[in-house]
Amino acid sequence: MNIATGLPGTILIMIGDSARVTRSVAVGAVANVALSLALIPSYGASGAAVAGATSIALTNVLLSSVAWRSRRIWTPALGVPR
């Protein structure tokens, strides 16, 4: 997922949108805590891994969508929108 979404956080910071990066990372952190609380008691280390991977993917998708919606910058490595 990291490769597919490119480097949206770095790009947004470079163009001065660090506040949006902070909000997106905060959403990902909250999702990580919530998923960890839900999955670790039942699945242990595997639940922690799934929670971490899911929150990282969520953060990257959020950052990519923010870059596209706010600045029309296409960060994913997969194709270019028409």
Number of C-alpha atoms within 10 A of each C-alpha: 13 14 10 15 20 19 16 25 24 13 18 21 14 10 9 10 17 15 11 18 23 14 14 19 20 13 15 21 17 12 19 21 15 13 18 21 14 14 18 16 11 10 13 11 13 12 18 20 15 17 22 19 14 17 23 19 17 20 24 26 20 22 27 23 19 21 21 15 11 11 12 10 15 19 20 20 12 11 9 8 5 3
